[in-house]
Amino acid sequence: MKKSVFFRLTDEEFEKLEAYCESTGRSKSDVLRELIRSLKIKKKPS
C-alpha cells in the first residue's frame, strides 16, 4: 500500500528542487523517493 506525505517548503527549497528536477528530467516524487532511500539509519546503543 502506498502512503502520501505532505509538507511545506520555503520558496528557496522549492525552487532548488524544481531546478534539480528540470535539469535531470526527473519528477519531484522520484527525486524525493531516492533521497529517502539514501538515508542512513543509526542504530541506538543498547
PDB file of N, CA, C and O in Angstrom:
ATOM      1  N   MET A   1       0.842  -1.186   0.000  1.00  0.00           N
ATOM      2  CA  MET A   1       0.000   0.000   0.000  1.00  0.00           C
ATOM      3  C   MET A   1       0.883   1.244   0.000  1.00  0.00           C
ATOM      4  O   MET A   1       1.866   1.318   0.738  1.00  0.00           O
ATOM      5  N   LYS A   2       0.533   2.200  -0.816  1.00  0.00           N
ATOM      6  CA  LYS A   2       1.302   3.439  -0.892  1.00  0.00           C
ATOM      7  C   LYS A   2       0.782   4.441   0.120  1.00  0.00           C
ATOM      8  O   LYS A   2      -0.407   4.470   0.436  1.00  0.00           O
ATOM      9  N   LYS A   3       1.666   5.240   0.609  1.00  0.00           N
ATOM     10  CA  LYS A   3       1.336   6.283   1.582  1.00  0.00           C
ATOM     11  C   LYS A   3       1.621   7.635   0.943  1.00  0.00           C
ATOM     12  O   LYS A   3       2.417   7.732   0.009  1.00  0.00           O
ATOM     13  N   SER A   4       0.976   8.667   1.443  1.00  0.00           N
ATOM     14  CA  SER A   4       1.224  10.032   0.984  1.00  0.00           C
ATOM     15  C   SER A   4       1.784  10.849   2.129  1.00  0.00           C
ATOM     16  O   SER A   4       1.412  10.669   3.288  1.00  0.00           O
ATOM     17  N   VAL A   5       2.689  11.753   1.779  1.00  0.00           N
ATOM     18  CA  VAL A   5       3.273  12.658   2.754  1.00  0.00           C
ATOM     19  C   VAL A   5       3.175  14.061   2.173  1.00  0.00           C
ATOM     20  O   VAL A   5       3.529  14.292   1.017  1.00  0.00           O
ATOM     21  N   PHE A   6       2.700  14.979   2.974  1.00  0.00           N
ATOM     22  CA  PHE A   6       2.581  16.365   2.548  1.00  0.00           C
ATOM     23  C   PHE A   6       3.376  17.233   3.503  1.00  0.00           C
ATOM     24  O   PHE A   6       3.255  17.093   4.720  1.00  0.00           O
ATOM     25  N   PHE A   7       4.193  18.131   2.960  1.00  0.00           N
ATOM     26  CA  PHE A   7       4.952  19.036   3.815  1.00  0.00           C
ATOM     27  C   PHE A   7       5.195  20.346   3.071  1.00  0.00           C
ATOM     28  O   PHE A   7       5.053  20.427   1.851  1.00  0.00           O
ATOM     29  N   ARG A   8       5.555  21.342   3.820  1.00  0.00           N
ATOM     30  CA  ARG A   8       5.776  22.667   3.253  1.00  0.00           C
ATOM     31  C   ARG A   8       7.257  22.907   3.016  1.00  0.00           C
ATOM     32  O   ARG A   8       8.109  22.438   3.770  1.00  0.00           O
ATOM     33  N   LEU A   9       7.544  23.645   1.956  1.00  0.00           N
ATOM     34  CA  LEU A   9       8.906  24.052   1.630  1.00  0.00           C
ATOM     35  C   LEU A   9       8.955  25.567   1.551  1.00  0.00           C
ATOM     36  O   LEU A   9       7.958  26.219   1.241  1.00  0.00           O
ATOM     37  N   THR A  10      10.125  26.119   1.835  1.00  0.00           N
ATOM     38  CA  THR A  10      10.303  27.545   1.592  1.00  0.00           C
ATOM     39  C   THR A  10      10.361  27.743   0.075  1.00  0.00           C
ATOM     40  O   THR A  10      10.566  26.789  -0.675  1.00  0.00           O
ATOM     41  N   ASP A  11      10.181  28.968  -0.359  1.00  0.00           N
ATOM     42  CA  ASP A  11      10.283  29.251  -1.792  1.00  0.00           C
ATOM     43  C   ASP A  11      11.647  28.825  -2.327  1.00  0.00           C
ATOM     44  O   ASP A  11      11.746  28.272  -3.423  1.00  0.00           O
ATOM     45  N   GLU A  12      12.694  29.084  -1.553  1.00  0.00           N
ATOM     46  CA  GLU A  12      14.049  28.728  -1.969  1.00  0.00           C
ATOM     47  C   GLU A  12      14.213  27.213  -2.111  1.00  0.00           C
ATOM     48  O   GLU A  12      14.817  26.743  -3.076  1.00  0.00           O
ATOM     49  N   GLU A  13      13.683  26.455  -1.163  1.00  0.00           N
ATOM     50  CA  GLU A  13      13.769  24.995  -1.223  1.00  0.00           C
ATOM     51  C   GLU A  13      13.008  24.450  -2.431  1.00  0.00           C
ATOM     52  O   GLU A  13      13.485  23.554  -3.127  1.00  0.00           O
ATOM     53  N   PHE A  14      11.818  25.004  -2.669  1.00  0.00           N
ATOM     54  CA  PHE A  14      11.002  24.545  -3.794  1.00  0.00           C
ATOM     55  C   PHE A  14      11.683  24.854  -5.121  1.00  0.00           C
ATOM     56  O   PHE A  14      11.702  24.017  -6.023  1.00  0.00           O
ATOM     57  N   GLU A  15      12.239  26.048  -5.237  1.00  0.00           N
ATOM     58  CA  GLU A  15      12.926  26.430  -6.464  1.00  0.00           C
ATOM     59  C   GLU A  15      14.146  25.548  -6.717  1.00  0.00           C
ATOM     60  O   GLU A  15      14.436  25.189  -7.859  1.00  0.00           O
ATOM     61  N   LYS A  16      14.849  25.206  -5.656  1.00  0.00           N
ATOM     62  CA  LYS A  16      16.019  24.329  -5.777  1.00  0.00           C
ATOM     63  C   LYS A  16      15.587  22.940  -6.244  1.00  0.00           C
ATOM     64  O   LYS A  16      16.214  22.366  -7.135  1.00  0.00           O
ATOM     65  N   LEU A  17      14.530  22.400  -5.656  1.00  0.00           N
ATOM     66  CA  LEU A  17      14.009  21.099  -6.059  1.00  0.00           C
ATOM     67  C   LEU A  17      13.540  21.134  -7.506  1.00  0.00           C
ATOM     68  O   LEU A  17      13.847  20.231  -8.284  1.00  0.00           O
ATOM     69  N   GLU A  18      12.806  22.163  -7.863  1.00  0.00           N
ATOM     70  CA  GLU A  18      12.294  22.287  -9.226  1.00  0.00           C
ATOM     71  C   GLU A  18      13.432  22.390 -10.240  1.00  0.00           C
ATOM     72  O   GLU A  18      13.383  21.756 -11.294  1.00  0.00           O
ATOM     73  N   ALA A  19      14.456  23.186  -9.924  1.00  0.00           N
ATOM     74  CA  ALA A  19      15.595  23.339 -10.831  1.00  0.00           C
ATOM     75  C   ALA A  19      16.323  22.017 -11.004  1.00  0.00           C
ATOM     76  O   ALA A  19      16.724  21.664 -12.114  1.00  0.00           O
ATOM     77  N   TYR A  20      16.495  21.281  -9.903  1.00  0.00           N
ATOM     78  CA  TYR A  20      17.160  19.979  -9.973  1.00  0.00           C
ATOM     79  C   TYR A  20      16.359  19.019 -10.855  1.00  0.00           C
ATOM     80  O   TYR A  20      16.921  18.320 -11.698  1.00  0.00           O
ATOM     81  N   CYS A  21      15.061  18.997 -10.653  1.00  0.00           N
ATOM     82  CA  CYS A  21      14.196  18.104 -11.435  1.00  0.00           C
ATOM     83  C   CYS A  21      14.230  18.460 -12.916  1.00  0.00           C
ATOM     84  O   CYS A  21      14.295  17.573 -13.767  1.00  0.00           O
ATOM     85  N   GLU A  22      14.186  19.733 -13.223  1.00  0.00           N
ATOM     86  CA  GLU A  22      14.240  20.151 -14.628  1.00  0.00           C
ATOM     87  C   GLU A  22      15.574  19.778 -15.259  1.00  0.00           C
ATOM     88  O   GLU A  22      15.614  19.345 -16.411  1.00  0.00           O
ATOM     89  N   SER A  23      16.675  19.940 -14.513  1.00  0.00           N
ATOM     90  CA  SER A  23      17.993  19.661 -15.080  1.00  0.00           C
ATOM     91  C   SER A  23      18.246  18.169 -15.253  1.00  0.00           C
ATOM     92  O   SER A  23      19.036  17.770 -16.109  1.00  0.00           O
ATOM     93  N   THR A  24      17.584  17.340 -14.448  1.00  0.00           N
ATOM     94  CA  THR A  24      17.784  15.891 -14.543  1.00  0.00           C
ATOM     95  C   THR A  24      16.658  15.190 -15.299  1.00  0.00           C
ATOM     96  O   THR A  24      16.774  14.012 -15.636  1.00  0.00           O
ATOM     97  N   GLY A  25      15.573  15.910 -15.563  1.00  0.00           N
ATOM     98  CA  GLY A  25      14.440  15.310 -16.264  1.00  0.00           C
ATOM     99  C   GLY A  25      13.654  14.336 -15.412  1.00  0.00           C
ATOM    100  O   GLY A  25      12.971  13.455 -15.934  1.00  0.00           O
ATOM    101  N   ARG A  26      13.750  14.495 -14.101  1.00  0.00           N
ATOM    102  CA  ARG A  26      13.056  13.586 -13.178  1.00  0.00           C
ATOM    103  C   ARG A  26      11.931  14.319 -12.464  1.00  0.00           C
ATOM    104  O   ARG A  26      11.932  15.546 -12.374  1.00  0.00           O
ATOM    105  N   SER A  27      10.975  13.554 -11.959  1.00  0.00           N
ATOM    106  CA  SER A  27       9.861  14.151 -11.218  1.00  0.00           C
ATOM    107  C   SER A  27      10.281  14.453  -9.786  1.00  0.00           C
ATOM    108  O   SER A  27      11.246  13.881  -9.279  1.00  0.00           O
ATOM    109  N   LYS A  28       9.566  15.337  -9.153  1.00  0.00           N
ATOM    110  CA  LYS A  28       9.827  15.663  -7.745  1.00  0.00           C
ATOM    111  C   LYS A  28       9.674  14.409  -6.883  1.00  0.00           C
ATOM    112  O   LYS A  28      10.491  14.155  -5.998  1.00  0.00           O
ATOM    113  N   SER A  29       8.638  13.639  -7.143  1.00  0.00           N
ATOM    114  CA  SER A  29       8.413  12.414  -6.359  1.00  0.00           C
ATOM    115  C   SER A  29       9.579  11.454  -6.496  1.00  0.00           C
ATOM    116  O   SER A  29      10.015  10.867  -5.505  1.00  0.00           O
ATOM    117  N   ASP A  30      10.088  11.285  -7.699  1.00  0.00           N
ATOM    118  CA  ASP A  30      11.207  10.382  -7.932  1.00  0.00           C
ATOM    119  C   ASP A  30      12.445  10.838  -7.167  1.00  0.00           C
ATOM    120  O   ASP A  30      13.120  10.027  -6.533  1.00  0.00           O
ATOM    121  N   VAL A  31      12.741  12.126  -7.227  1.00  0.00           N
ATOM    122  CA  VAL A  31      13.916  12.671  -6.538  1.00  0.00           C
ATOM    123  C   VAL A  31      13.773  12.510  -5.026  1.00  0.00           C
ATOM    124  O   VAL A  31      14.722  12.109  -4.352  1.00  0.00           O
ATOM    125  N   LEU A  32      12.600  12.818  -4.496  1.00  0.00           N
ATOM    126  CA  LEU A  32      12.391  12.707  -3.051  1.00  0.00           C
ATOM    127  C   LEU A  32      12.431  11.259  -2.583  1.00  0.00           C
ATOM    128  O   LEU A  32      12.959  10.973  -1.508  1.00  0.00           O
ATOM    129  N   ARG A  33      11.878  10.333  -3.380  1.00  0.00           N
ATOM    130  CA  ARG A  33      11.955   8.913  -3.020  1.00  0.00           C
ATOM    131  C   ARG A  33      13.404   8.450  -2.948  1.00  0.00           C
ATOM    132  O   ARG A  33      13.786   7.734  -2.023  1.00  0.00           O
ATOM    133  N   GLU A  34      14.218   8.861  -3.931  1.00  0.00           N
ATOM    134  CA  GLU A  34      15.627   8.468  -3.925  1.00  0.00           C
ATOM    135  C   GLU A  34      16.346   9.033  -2.700  1.00  0.00           C
ATOM    136  O   GLU A  34      17.158   8.348  -2.079  1.00  0.00           O
ATOM    137  N   LEU A  35      16.044  10.274  -2.363  1.00  0.00           N
ATOM    138  CA  LEU A  35      16.658  10.882  -1.183  1.00  0.00           C
ATOM    139  C   LEU A  35      16.307  10.095   0.076  1.00  0.00           C
ATOM    140  O   LEU A  35      17.177   9.832   0.906  1.00  0.00           O
ATOM    141  N   ILE A  36      15.055   9.724   0.220  1.00  0.00           N
ATOM    142  CA  ILE A  36      14.611   8.963   1.396  1.00  0.00           C
ATOM    143  C   ILE A  36      15.305   7.603   1.443  1.00  0.00           C
ATOM    144  O   ILE A  36      15.735   7.159   2.508  1.00  0.00           O
ATOM    145  N   ARG A  37      15.414   6.942   0.289  1.00  0.00           N
ATOM    146  CA  ARG A  37      16.079   5.634   0.246  1.00  0.00           C
ATOM    147  C   ARG A  37      17.545   5.731   0.646  1.00  0.00           C
ATOM    148  O   ARG A  37      18.110   4.773   1.175  1.00  0.00           O
ATOM    149  N   SER A  38      18.166   6.889   0.396  1.00  0.00           N
ATOM    150  CA  SER A  38      19.593   7.043   0.684  1.00  0.00           C
ATOM    151  C   SER A  38      19.878   7.385   2.147  1.00  0.00           C
ATOM    152  O   SER A  38      21.040   7.413   2.552  1.00  0.00           O
ATOM    153  N   LEU A  39      18.848   7.642   2.939  1.00  0.00           N
ATOM    154  CA  LEU A  39      19.051   7.988   4.345  1.00  0.00           C
ATOM    155  C   LEU A  39      19.623   6.799   5.106  1.00  0.00           C
ATOM    156  O   LEU A  39      19.186   5.660   4.945  1.00  0.00           O
ATOM    157  N   LYS A  40      20.603   7.098   5.928  1.00  0.00           N
ATOM    158  CA  LYS A  40      21.196   6.053   6.772  1.00  0.00           C
ATOM    159  C   LYS A  40      20.518   6.105   8.139  1.00  0.00           C
ATOM    160  O   LYS A  40      20.318   7.178   8.708  1.00  0.00           O
ATOM    161  N   ILE A  41      20.175   4.945   8.647  1.00  0.00           N
ATOM    162  CA  ILE A  41      19.522   4.856   9.954  1.00  0.00           C
ATOM    163  C   ILE A  41      20.565   4.441  10.979  1.00  0.00           C
ATOM    164  O   ILE A  41      21.177   3.379  10.864  1.00  0.00           O
ATOM    165  N   LYS A  42      20.760   5.282  11.974  1.00  0.00           N
ATOM    166  CA  LYS A  42      21.723   4.976  13.042  1.00  0.00           C
ATOM    167  C   LYS A  42      21.058   4.052  14.043  1.00  0.00           C
ATOM    168  O   LYS A  42      19.914   4.265  14.445  1.00  0.00           O
ATOM    169  N   LYS A  43      21.791   3.024  14.438  1.00  0.00           N
ATOM    170  CA  LYS A  43      21.279   2.122  15.465  1.00  0.00           C
ATOM    171  C   LYS A  43      21.483   2.750  16.823  1.00  0.00           C
ATOM    172  O   LYS A  43      22.539   3.316  17.104  1.00  0.00           O
ATOM    173  N   LYS A  44      20.467   2.648  17.670  1.00  0.00           N
ATOM    174  CA  LYS A  44      20.559   3.164  19.030  1.00  0.00           C
ATOM    175  C   LYS A  44      21.429   2.236  19.861  1.00  0.00           C
ATOM    176  O   LYS A  44      21.325   1.015  19.746  1.00  0.00           O
ATOM    177  N   PRO A  45      22.294   2.812  20.703  1.00  0.00           N
ATOM    178  CA  PRO A  45      23.110   1.955  21.569  1.00  0.00           C
ATOM    179  C   PRO A  45      22.244   1.138  22.525  1.00  0.00           C
ATOM    180  O   PRO A  45      21.224   1.626  23.013  1.00  0.00           O
ATOM    181  N   SER A  46      22.642  -0.085  22.788  1.00  0.00           N
ATOM    182  CA  SER A  46      21.847  -0.965  23.673  1.00  0.00           C
ATOM    183  C   SER A  46      22.121  -0.660  25.122  1.00  0.00           C
ATOM    184  O   SER A  46      21.547  -1.296  26.006  1.00  0.00           O
TER     185      SER A  46
END
